[in-house]
Amino acid sequence: MIKIRKSDNLFSLVTILVLFLILVVLRFVYAPVNVLSWDVFGYYLYLPSKFIYHDLGLSNHSWLNKLIAQYQSTATLYQAYIGPTGKWVMKYSMGLAVLYMPFFFISHLLTPILGYPADGLSLPYQYGLAIGALLYSFIGLVFFRKILLKFFNDKSTMLLLILMVLGTNYLNQASVGNLLSHNFLFTLVAALVWFTIKWHEKQKTLYIILIGGLSGMITLIRPNEGVCLIIPVLWGIYNKESLKEKIRLIRKNKLQILVAACCFIIILLPQFYYWKKYAGSFIFYSYPNPGEGLDLLSPHISNFLFSFRKGWFVYTPIIIMPVIGLYFLLKKQKQIFWPIFIYSLVSIYLVSSWTCWWYAGGCYSQRAIISLYVLLAIPFGFLIKRINELKFYKKTTIYLILFFFLILNIFQFWQFNKDILKHDGMTAKYYFSILGKTKVPDNAADMLLVDRSVTGIERMTNPEKFNKKIIGIYDFATVNSSNRDHYIRDSFDSTRYCLVMDSSLSFSPGLTIKYKNITGEYYAWIRATVEYKYSKDYKEENSLLVITFDHKGGSYKYFTGSLSYSDSTKTIWNKTTFDYQTPEVRSVNDELKVYVWHRGKNRVYIKNLIVEAYDPITPN
């Protein structure tokens, strides 16, 4: 490693100050109004529920519904759900809430002084937490610089800082999107790498305590980020002899290792306690929706890297450079190549194994991988060393390419925050239609992936753009032997039967169709129709038409439409129709299910359940 005097590091010091100033300016150019919304609302919810409303279990939704209605913080309360014990459980772990906490308390104290309601979501909280997140960004840059100076001179460090901050999607996540987890994870991973380096140089107890605590906090923010332990565990190992030396080092300092393990667990204890109290077990998988989750046997690596929807290499092309730089790192610094390489591979594999591999809105490119930039900057630095050894015209050409990537990223950051480059739904056609543009061209919106509702209210408005086909009919005209007693003659057609449902039959027979038998496209519209009639003395809850998808026995995108009740429904057959857009299915073998759910004791009569599919017409 290069030994550099502190007095020689002025360029990189000025650089992180300028970069931080840029982040601050960008954060307030795009003012932090309603930043405590969507996923961030879920991360943050622990704090107001515990310290303002004293309702960590969300047993009283009146205050929560009032906040959501006033601040429009979410369209649906997907951030929490009823767990196995019947109590409400937060979807996200509490790591970010812990890091938000100091700024939450400061904001809570200042809010009444500034004349705002101390409700947890008023403007001082929004600004207070956004400012706090900027402080975490600055700390991350400080550690990032310290790491780079361990391997490179001051000017190379300056260049790497500029390229990795302004040339990647870190720019967006450390400024406008700075309350999402990735800004904080970048800072924590940078600190973890730094103290890992320091402990391997000199085995101070403080360093190992910080390694354990930082690893615990990273895991508390996102449990799958527990793979960060790869960094200290594999640091310095590159062959059989170095492995033996690492084992000797661990044995010599086994008490310190035990202390680090204790620190790691202590950080996680509040989460274990919360899960035990509200979910019923110390370890709990908090993503119950079968439509999302880790699927380690089906990673989406090619899409994750190359898709125009959110491909990492497509929207952050400069990151190809550190990947190339891994070759030069292997040649020059074998002792750190393997922890960086293995950690990178495992991280990419994990984040691309998430069924929602594009990670919805909130950033362009792949936000889930930003913490990896701390380590990828090192092989990038060794690539730059090699570039500087090339002949002038080759070196100039490569630097021009790097400059282009830098300008492209800054411009796309602007496009993204002007809603030209979309949060989701991007396609290759749309990307090239807005490339270099300052406004969206006419008809470009038609090139995007289909817009999906976030409110659960769906209605197909353009059936002429689809091929219509009937994919299932259950007319109840023939008696089903398993429910024989629930079939009676149709009063309007004595030659046919209908189904009668009461307290002894809550769920009707229904239709089950695999996605691959509905469409070969990435989505379709479903239109479900059913005829029904209530008994004359019916005074209970309406029956519901249920439309849902099933993945390995678990239901997702569950929709219910009410079979409305009126005086006429007692005497004549009524027909109702509901539209339903297919979700982003986990597997083409997932099944669409359509049936009637009867919630009353008195009778309702059902017939002619028909399911139609509207398959998108592929343009020539």
C-alpha positions in Angstrom: 0.0 0.0 0.0 1.1 3.5 -0.8 2.2 5.6 2.2 1.0 9.2 1.9 1.5 12.1 4.2 -1.6 13.8 5.4 -0.3 17.1 4.0 -0.4 15.7 0.5 -4.1 14.9 0.5 -5.6 18.4 -0.1 -7.1 17.6 -3.5 -9.3 14.7 -2.2 -10.2 16.6 0.9 -11.5 19.6 -1.1 -13.2 17.1 -3.4 -15.4 15.5 -0.7 -16.3 19.0 0.6 -17.4 20.1 -2.9 -19.2 16.8 -3.5 -21.0 17.1 -0.2 -22.0 20.7 -1.1 -23.4 19.4 -4.4 -25.5 16.8 -2.5 -26.8 19.5 -0.2 -27.8 21.8 -3.1 -29.5 18.9 -4.9 -31.4 17.9 -1.8 -32.9 21.3 -1.5 -33.4 22.0 -5.2 -35.8 19.1 -5.0 -37.2 20.1 -1.6 -37.8 17.3 0.9 -41.6 17.6 1.0 -43.4 14.4 1.7 -40.2 12.4 1.7 -41.6 10.3 4.6 -43.7 8.3 2.2 -44.0 4.9 0.6 -41.1 2.6 1.7 -39.5 5.4 3.8 -42.8 5.7 5.7 -42.5 2.0 6.5 -38.9 2.3 7.7 -39.9 5.4 9.8 -43.2 4.2 11.2 -41.6 2.7 14.3 -40.7 6.1 15.6 -44.1 8.0 15.6 -46.0 4.9 16.6 -43.7 4.3 19.6 -42.8 7.9 20.8 -45.8 10.0 19.7 -48.8 7.7 19.6 -47.6 5.0 22.0 -49.0 2.3 19.8 -46.1 0.3 18.4 -48.4 -2.6 17.7 -50.7 -0.4 15.6 -53.7 -1.5 17.5 -55.5 1.8 16.9 -55.5 2.8 13.3 -57.4 6.1 13.8 -54.2 8.1 14.2 -52.5 6.2 11.3 -55.4 6.6 8.9 -55.5 10.3 9.8 -51.8 10.8 9.0 -52.1 8.9 5.7 -55.1 10.9 4.6 -53.5 14.2 5.5 -50.0 13.7 4.1 -50.7 11.1 1.4 -47.8 9.0 2.7 -48.9 5.8 1.0 -51.8 4.6 -1.2 -52.2 1.3 0.7 -50.9 0.3 4.1 -48.5 -2.3 2.6 -45.9 -1.3 5.2 -47.6 -3.4 7.9 -49.9 -6.3 8.1 -51.7 -8.7 10.5 -49.2 -11.3 11.6 -49.6 -14.9 12.8 -50.6 -13.9 16.3 -53.3 -11.6 15.1 -51.3 -8.4 15.9 -50.0 -5.9 13.3 -46.4 -6.3 12.3 -44.1 -3.9 10.5 -42.9 -5.2 7.2 -39.5 -3.6 7.4 -36.9 -4.2 10.1 -36.1 -1.3 12.4 -32.5 -0.5 11.4 -33.3 2.8 9.6 -35.6 3.9 12.3 -32.6 3.6 14.7 -30.5 5.8 12.4 -33.3 8.3 11.9 -33.9 8.5 15.7 -31.6 11.4 16.7 -33.1 13.7 14.0 -36.6 12.6 14.8 -36.2 13.7 18.4 -34.6 17.0 17.3 -37.4 17.6 14.9 -40.0 16.7 17.5 -38.6 19.3 19.9 -38.5 22.0 17.2 -41.9 21.4 15.6 -44.1 23.2 18.2 -41.6 26.1 18.3 -41.9 26.4 14.5 -45.7 26.3 14.7 -46.3 22.9 13.1 -48.2 20.0 14.6 -46.0 17.5 16.4 -47.6 14.6 14.6 -44.6 12.9 13.2 -45.1 13.9 9.5 -45.3 17.6 9.4 -42.7 19.6 7.5 -40.1 19.9 10.3 -39.9 16.1 10.4 -39.5 15.9 6.7 -36.7 18.4 6.6 -35.1 17.2 9.8 -34.7 13.7 8.6 -33.5 14.7 5.1 -30.8 16.9 6.7 -29.8 14.0 9.0 -29.5 11.8 6.0 -27.2 14.3 4.4 -25.0 14.1 7.5 -24.8 10.3 7.0 -23.8 10.9 3.4 -20.9 13.2 4.5 -19.7 10.6 7.0 -19.8 8.0 4.2 -17.7 10.2 1.9 -15.2 10.7 4.7 -14.7 7.0 5.2 -14.7 6.4 1.5 -11.9 8.8 1.0 -9.9 7.3 3.8 -10.2 3.8 2.2 -9.1 5.1 -1.2 -6.1 6.9 0.2 -4.9 3.6 1.6 -4.4 2.3 -1.9 -4.0 5.4 -4.2 -2.4 8.8 -4.2 -4.3 12.0 -3.6 -5.1 12.8 -7.2 -6.3 9.3 -8.1 -8.5 9.4 -5.0 -9.9 12.7 -6.1 -10.7 11.2 -9.5 -12.3 8.1 -8.0 -14.5 10.2 -5.7 -15.8 12.3 -8.6 -16.4 9.3 -10.8 -18.1 7.1 -8.2 -20.3 9.9 -6.8 -21.2 11.9 -9.9 -20.9 9.1 -12.4 -23.2 6.5 -10.7 -26.7 6.4 -9.2 -25.2 7.1 -5.8 -25.7 10.7 -6.8 -29.5 10.3 -6.6 -29.5 8.1 -3.5 -27.3 10.4 -1.5 -29.3 13.5 -2.3 -32.9 13.3 -3.5 -33.4 9.7 -2.4 -31.3 9.9 0.7 -33.8 8.5 3.2 -33.9 5.2 1.5 -31.7 2.5 3.0 -29.0 2.6 0.3 -27.4 5.9 1.3 -27.1 4.7 4.9 -25.8 1.3 3.9 -23.1 2.9 1.7 -21.9 4.8 4.8 -22.0 1.8 7.1 -20.2 -0.4 4.7 -17.5 2.3 4.1 -17.0 2.4 7.9 -16.9 -1.4 8.1 -14.3 -1.7 5.4 -12.2 1.0 7.0 -12.2 -0.6 10.5 -11.6 -4.0 8.9 -8.4 -2.5 7.3 -7.4 -0.9 10.6 -8.0 -4.1 12.7 -5.8 -6.2 10.3 -3.1 -3.6 10.7 -3.3 -3.5 14.5 -5.7 -5.6 16.6 -7.3 -2.9 18.8 -10.4 -3.9 20.7 -12.2 -0.7 19.6 -11.8 -1.7 16.0 -13.3 -5.1 16.5 -16.2 -3.7 18.5 -16.9 -1.3 15.7 -16.7 -4.2 13.2 -19.3 -6.2 15.1 -21.6 -3.2 15.8 -21.5 -2.0 12.2 -22.1 -5.5 10.8 -25.1 -5.7 13.2 -26.5 -2.4 12.1 -26.1 -3.2 8.4 -28.0 -6.5 9.0 -30.7 -4.6 11.1 -31.4 -2.3 8.2 -31.6 -5.1 5.6 -31.2 -8.7 6.9 -29.9 -10.0 3.5 -27.0 -7.4 3.9 -25.7 -9.7 6.6 -23.4 -11.0 3.9 -21.3 -7.9 4.8 -19.5 -10.3 7.2 -17.7 -11.7 4.2 -15.6 -8.5 4.2 -13.9 -8.9 7.7 -13.9 -12.7 7.5 -12.2 -13.0 4.1 -10.0 -9.9 4.3 -6.4 -10.8 3.5 -7.1 -14.4 2.4 -5.9 -15.3 -1.0 -4.1 -18.7 -0.8 -3.5 -21.6 1.6 -0.8 -19.8 3.6 -2.8 -16.6 4.1 -5.7 -18.7 5.2 -3.5 -20.3 7.9 -2.3 -16.9 8.9 -5.9 -15.6 9.2 -6.8 -18.6 11.4 -3.8 -17.9 13.6 -4.8 -14.3 13.9 -8.3 -15.3 14.9 -7.1 -17.8 17.5 -4.7 -15.2 19.0 -7.5 -12.7 19.3 -10.4 -15.1 20.0 -11.6 -13.0 23.0 -11.9 -9.9 20.7 -13.8 -12.1 18.1 -16.2 -13.1 20.8 -16.7 -9.4 21.8 -17.5 -8.6 18.1 -20.0 -11.4 17.9 -21.7 -10.1 21.1 -21.9 -6.6 19.6 -23.4 -8.0 16.4 -26.1 -9.8 18.4 -26.8 -7.0 20.8 -27.6 -4.7 17.9 -30.2 -7.2 16.6 -31.8 -7.8 20.0 -34.5 -5.0 19.7 -35.7 -6.5 16.5 -35.8 -10.0 18.0 -37.8 -8.7 20.9 -40.2 -6.8 18.6 -40.8 -9.9 16.4 -41.4 -12.1 19.5 -43.9 -9.7 21.0 -45.9 -8.9 17.8 -45.2 -11.8 15.4 -44.8 -14.6 18.0 -41.2 -15.7 17.2 -37.7 -14.3 17.7 -36.8 -14.9 14.0 -39.6 -13.9 11.6 -39.8 -13.6 7.8 -41.6 -10.3 7.4 -42.4 -10.5 3.7 -45.6 -12.6 3.7 -46.8 -11.7 0.3 -46.2 -14.7 -2.0 -45.9 -12.3 -4.9 -42.5 -11.0 -3.7 -39.5 -12.4 -1.8 -36.2 -14.0 -2.4 -36.1 -16.9 -4.9 -32.5 -18.1 -4.7 -33.1 -20.8 -7.3 -34.3 -18.3 -10.0 -32.0 -15.2 -10.0 -32.7 -12.5 -12.6 -29.1 -11.7 -13.2 -29.3 -10.9 -16.9 -32.3 -8.6 -16.4 -30.6 -7.1 -13.3 -27.5 -6.2 -15.3 -28.7 -5.6 -18.9 -32.5 -4.9 -18.9 -33.7 -1.5 -20.1 -36.2 -1.6 -17.3 -33.6 -1.1 -14.6 -30.4 -2.7 -15.9 -27.4 -1.8 -13.8 -24.9 -1.7 -16.7 -27.5 0.1 -18.9 -28.2 3.0 -16.6 -24.9 3.1 -14.8 -22.4 2.2 -17.6 -19.4 3.6 -15.7 -19.7 0.7 -13.3 -18.4 -1.6 -16.1 -15.0 -0.1 -15.5 -14.4 -1.4 -11.9 -15.7 -4.8 -13.1 -12.9 -4.7 -15.7 -10.6 -3.4 -12.9 -11.0 -6.7 -10.9 -8.5 -8.3 -13.3 -5.8 -5.7 -12.4 -6.7 -5.9 -8.7 -6.1 -9.7 -8.9 -2.6 -9.0 -10.4 -1.6 -6.3 -8.0 -3.4 -6.9 -4.6 -4.4 -10.6 -4.3 -4.8 -10.3 -0.6 -7.9 -8.1 -1.0 -9.1 -9.4 -4.4 -11.0 -12.4 -3.1 -13.1 -10.7 -0.3 -14.1 -7.9 -2.9 -14.8 -10.4 -5.6 -16.8 -12.9 -3.5 -18.7 -10.1 -1.7 -19.6 -8.6 -5.0 -20.8 -11.9 -6.5 -22.9 -12.8 -3.5 -24.4 -9.3 -3.3 -25.3 -9.3 -7.0 -26.7 -12.8 -6.7 -28.9 -12.0 -3.7 -30.3 -8.7 -5.0 -31.1 -10.2 -8.4 -32.8 -13.1 -6.7 -35.5 -10.8 -5.4 -38.6 -11.5 -7.4 -39.1 -7.7 -7.8 -35.6 -7.4 -9.1 -36.2 -3.9 -10.5 -37.0 -2.6 -6.9 -39.9 -0.5 -8.1 -39.5 3.3 -8.0 -37.2 5.5 -6.1 -34.3 5.6 -8.4 -33.0 4.8 -11.8 -30.5 1.9 -12.3 -30.1 -0.6 -9.4 -30.4 1.1 -6.0 -30.0 -2.2 -4.1 -26.4 -2.5 -5.0 -25.1 1.0 -4.1 -23.3 -0.2 -0.9 -21.1 -2.3 -3.2 -19.5 0.8 -4.7 -17.3 1.3 -1.6 -15.3 -1.8 -2.6 -15.7 -1.6 -6.4 -13.9 1.7 -6.3 -10.7 -0.1 -5.4 -10.5 -2.2 -8.6 -11.6 0.9 -10.5 -8.5 2.6 -9.0 -6.2 -0.1 -10.2 -7.7 0.1 -13.7 -7.0 3.9 -13.7 -3.4 3.1 -12.8 -3.2 0.9 -15.8 -4.9 3.4 -18.1 -2.3 6.0 -17.0 0.4 3.7 -18.3 -1.0 3.6 -21.8 0.0 5.7 -24.8 -1.4 9.2 -24.9 -4.1 8.6 -27.6 -5.4 5.4 -25.9 -5.4 7.1 -22.5 -7.2 10.1 -23.9 -9.8 8.0 -25.6 -10.6 6.1 -22.4 -10.8 9.3 -20.3 -13.2 10.8 -22.9 -15.4 7.7 -22.5 -15.3 8.1 -18.7 -16.2 11.8 -19.1 -19.1 10.8 -21.3 -20.4 8.3 -18.7 -20.1 11.0 -16.1 -22.1 13.6 -18.1 -24.6 11.0 -19.1 -25.3 10.0 -15.5 -25.7 13.7 -14.4 -28.1 14.3 -17.3 -30.1 11.2 -16.5 -30.2 12.2 -12.9 -31.9 15.4 -14.1 -34.2 13.5 -16.4 -35.2 11.2 -13.7 -36.1 14.0 -11.3 -38.1 15.7 -14.1 -40.0 12.5 -14.7 -38.6 12.2 -18.2 -36.6 9.0 -17.3 -39.3 7.1 -15.5 -39.2 5.5 -12.1 -40.5 2.3 -13.5 -41.8 0.8 -16.8 -38.8 1.7 -18.9 -38.3 0.0 -22.2 -35.5 0.1 -24.8 -37.8 2.0 -27.2 -38.7 4.6 -24.6 -35.1 4.9 -23.5 -33.8 5.7 -26.9 -36.8 8.1 -27.6 -35.8 10.3 -24.6 -32.0 9.8 -24.8 -30.5 13.3 -24.6 -34.0 14.9 -24.6 -35.2 17.6 -22.3 -38.9 16.7 -22.7 -40.8 13.6 -23.5 -41.5 13.2 -27.2 -45.1 12.8 -28.4 -46.5 9.3 -28.1 -43.4 8.1 -26.2 -45.5 7.2 -23.2 -47.0 4.4 -25.3 -43.6 2.8 -25.4 -43.5 2.2 -21.6 -44.5 -0.9 -19.9 -48.1 -1.0 -18.8 -48.9 1.2 -15.9 -49.9 -0.7 -12.8 -52.3 0.6 -10.1 -50.9 1.2 -6.6 -54.4 1.7 -5.1 -56.1 -1.6 -6.1 -58.7 0.2 -8.2 -58.4 -1.1 -11.8 -60.5 -0.6 -14.9 -59.6 -1.6 -18.5 -60.2 1.5 -20.7 -58.9 0.4 -24.1 -60.2 -3.2 -24.8 -59.7 -2.6 -28.6 -55.9 -3.0 -28.0 -56.4 -6.6 -26.8 -57.4 -10.0 -28.1 -60.4 -11.1 -26.2 -60.9 -14.8 -25.3 -63.0 -16.7 -22.8 -60.6 -18.7 -20.6 -63.2 -20.2 -18.2 -66.9 -20.8 -17.6 -68.5 -22.2 -14.5 -72.2 -22.0 -15.1 -73.3 -24.3 -12.1 -75.8 -25.8 -14.6 -74.6 -29.3 -13.7 -74.7 -30.6 -10.1 -71.3 -30.9 -8.5 -71.2 -34.2 -6.5 -69.1 -32.6 -3.7 -71.7 -29.9 -3.1 -74.9 -31.7 -4.2 -77.1 -30.2 -1.5 -76.3 -26.7 -2.7 -77.7 -27.0 -6.2 -81.3 -26.1 -6.9 -83.3 -25.5 -10.0 -83.0 -22.1 -11.5 -86.4 -20.4 -11.0 -86.1 -18.7 -14.4 -85.0 -21.9 -16.2 -86.2 -25.1 -14.7 -83.9 -27.2 -16.9 -80.8 -25.7 -15.3 -79.3 -25.6 -11.9 -77.7 -22.7 -9.9 -75.6 -22.7 -6.7 -77.1 -21.7 -3.4 -74.7 -20.5 -0.7 -75.4 -20.1 3.0 -73.5 -20.5 6.3 -72.6 -24.1 5.3 -70.9 -23.1 2.1 -68.8 -19.9 2.3 -66.7 -20.5 -0.8 -68.1 -21.5 -4.2 -66.4 -23.8 -6.6 -64.4 -21.7 -9.0 -62.1 -21.4 -11.9 -58.3 -22.1 -11.8 -56.1 -21.2 -14.8 -52.3 -21.2 -15.0 -50.8 -17.9 -16.2 -49.1 -19.6 -19.2 -52.6 -20.6 -20.4 -53.8 -17.0 -20.1 -51.1 -15.1 -22.1 -47.6 -15.3 -23.4 -47.1 -11.6 -22.7 -45.9 -10.0 -19.4 -49.4 -9.0 -18.5 -53.1 -9.4 -19.5 -56.4 -8.0 -18.3 -58.9 -10.3 -16.7 -62.6 -9.6 -16.8 -64.7 -11.7 -14.5 -68.5 -11.7 -14.6 -71.0 -13.5 -12.3 -74.8 -13.6 -12.0 -76.3 -13.6 -8.5 -79.5 -13.1 -6.5 -80.1 -12.6 -2.8 -82.8 -14.3 -0.7 -85.8 -12.1 0.2 -84.9 -11.8 3.9 -81.1 -11.0 3.3 -79.8 -8.4 5.7 -76.1 -9.3 6.0 -72.7 -8.5 4.4 -72.5 -8.6 0.6 -71.0 -11.6 -1.0 -67.7 -11.0 -2.8 -66.2 -12.1 -6.1 -62.6 -13.0 -5.4 -59.9 -12.8 -8.1 -56.3 -13.7 -7.0 -53.1 -15.4 -8.0 -51.6 -18.4 -6.2 -47.9 -19.2 -5.9 -47.1 -22.5 -4.1 -50.3 -22.3 -2.0 -50.0 -18.6 -1.2 -52.3 -15.9 -2.5 -51.1 -12.6 -3.9 -52.7 -9.6 -5.7 -55.9 -10.6 -3.8 -58.9 -8.7 -5.1 -62.5 -8.7 -3.9 -65.4 -7.1 -5.6 -68.7 -6.6 -3.8 -71.9 -8.2 -5.2 -74.0 -5.2 -4.4 -77.3 -5.6 -2.5 -80.5 -3.9 -3.3 -84.2 -4.7 -3.3 -84.0 -5.8 -6.9 -81.3 -8.4 -6.1 -84.0 -10.3 -4.0 -86.2 -11.0 -7.0 -84.2 -11.0 -10.2 -80.8 -12.2 -11.4 -78.2 -9.5 -11.4 -75.0 -9.4 -13.3 -71.7 -7.7 -12.1 -68.3 -7.5 -13.8 -64.9 -6.6 -12.4 -61.6 -5.9 -14.2 -58.3 -7.2 -12.9 -54.8 -6.7 -14.3 -52.6 -9.7 -13.8 -49.6 -9.0 -11.4 -46.0 -9.5 -12.3 -46.2 -13.3 -11.7 -43.4 -15.1 -10.0 -43.8 -18.1 -12.3 -45.8 -18.8 -15.4 -47.2 -21.8 -13.5 -48.8 -19.5 -10.9 -52.6 -19.9 -11.0 -55.4 -17.4 -11.5 -58.3 -18.3 -9.1 -61.8 -16.8 -9.4 -64.6 -17.8 -7.0 -67.4 -16.3 -4.8 -67.0 -15.8 -1.1 -70.3 -15.7 0.8 -70.0 -14.0 4.2 -73.6 -14.3 5.4 -75.9 -16.9 6.8 -78.9 -16.3 4.6 -78.9 -17.5 1.1 -77.4 -16.1 -2.1 -77.8 -17.7 -5.5 -74.9 -17.9 -8.0 -74.7 -18.9 -11.7 -72.7 -18.2 -14.9 -69.2 -17.3 -13.6 -67.3 -16.3 -16.7 -63.7 -15.3 -16.9 -62.3 -13.6 -20.0 -58.7 -12.7 -20.8 -57.7 -9.6 -22.8 -54.3 -10.5 -24.3 -52.2 -7.5 -25.5 -51.9 -7.2 -29.2 -48.2 -7.2 -30.1 -47.4 -4.4 -32.6 -45.9 -5.5 -35.9 
